[in-house]
């Protein structure tokens, strides 16, 4: 229902269309992987970008099934990728630095990454897309997302850190410790979303924050993917609360931090399928629901126009 | 995940497709409306059938958005409908009789209605549809569905009767009383699903039961719509337990009886959007999810085939 009303509100007409859809996937690496927070080696980020471009990943299959245009953006993959058709190359750095030791990025890097996201939103609007979605790939990125969620919500690390792509108990304990140390180290530098991104963020997260800002500025409804995407969106809302009106939660992730972010944003996700994959897969699966709601809102007959009798007064025949 | 595995199991191959999809909507009226169990007059059933054929209803919009073929079958609408292109005319009677006084239908009528459903499933399979769905229209039909749910589960009327299409408190109390009286009147004649259909069923419910049997017999996965459709499916499973392997729950209805039926079937619905419309709308919305899962299952690369590094042993880097 909110999708119906919001669509009309965003487009300022009762006859809008959500036919043309695009999902943008932002990729980057994370220096904090040096702390051993992921079950997979960092090289997987670049390999998965190549998999996206080759059409073999889950997001490719779901985008194909949904008639969704897919755009892949390298904002900071550690592996240097060759120039590739279909890859939007905006690499700012070979990943972030280890935020257990130093800030994840410089202010310039953060702003550049935010601008990449804004650029992609503006390009999507200029290309005529009606409904957008976004997701990410970045080995280790549930750790910065958890740290940012703790900073945004004030919750302790233990409440917002999860197993990501399959951490075992030892790894989970290490992730909690890493987030606690990072929050302590940067505690004086987490006053606003830009500072948070610089100190405990990620390049793809900053880009997604920019993407949300750009979608709102260009009046495009936008589907958040899971935990990391929602974290980026929450930072954008913290910057400018009206961004909230353009955001739709696609699915509820199994990552424990996600429900806290959704509560912060006052969002209920369209799907709850116990997914935790990222890549924009949740956004892709829910896009058809939003499109279907838009078709029903804009084209359905009323009882009156269809010649159907109304309710017999009052309440019950 | 179950959709992935079930798809391969149903089609007995790893390379199945769910591209061609059809939803069948069965329409019929209910003599129990004489007891004042609905907020809408019985004439709405026929008017909504005309609305379906004119393309103006919610199910038309959602079917259009999802690329779904829609078939509308008159199994027993009270209003005599003229011969109409696109209407499958299989009217068995002008609705059921009031089951607070007498059995809803004869054994012959029940068997004819079940056969209509089987025929529609066989036709869909012959027409080359891979994935099917079904729904209904029938003013007053949450009352027989509630009575049947009570008979199937052993739960009291008060636990399974809801507000249908907008009953107020007075109407709700009347529905509960009607279901209690019907269960008492027919208590000796509810031993098996066929008897249940004869005494407290509906023509469209019997047809949907037949449709489930026909889908299973023709090895076609089938999406149940909401409360009334799931009730029909539960009757089919009671007749032959292997029908269960072909059923998928599309959404969780707000009707209280629905969750009891889903529990009985061991099903968790794909969507939970607080809908209570019927018409096959839940089946239509969830169809793309099942199709997307099938595309991911049949076409996604493995890490190995995509050249992606595996997990670093054991558990965590």
Interface residues (C-beta under 8 A of the other chain):
Chain A: X33 X36 X37 X38 X39 X40 X41 X43 X44 X47 X48 X50 X51 X54 X56 X57 X58 X60 X61 X62 X64 X65 X66 X166 X167 X168 X170 X171 X174 X270 X271 X272 X273 X284 X285 X288 X289 X291 X292 X294 X295 X296 X299 X300 X301 X305 X306 X307 X308 X309 X310 X311 X312 X314 X315 X316 X317
Chain B: X33 X36 X37 X38 X39 X40 X41 X43 X44 X47 X48 X50 X51 X54 X56 X57 X58 X60 X61 X62 X64 X65 X66 X166 X167 X168 X170 X171 X174 X270 X271 X272 X273 X284 X285 X288 X289 X291 X292 X294 X295 X296 X299 X300 X301 X305 X306 X307 X308 X309 X310 X311 X312 X314 X315 X316 X317
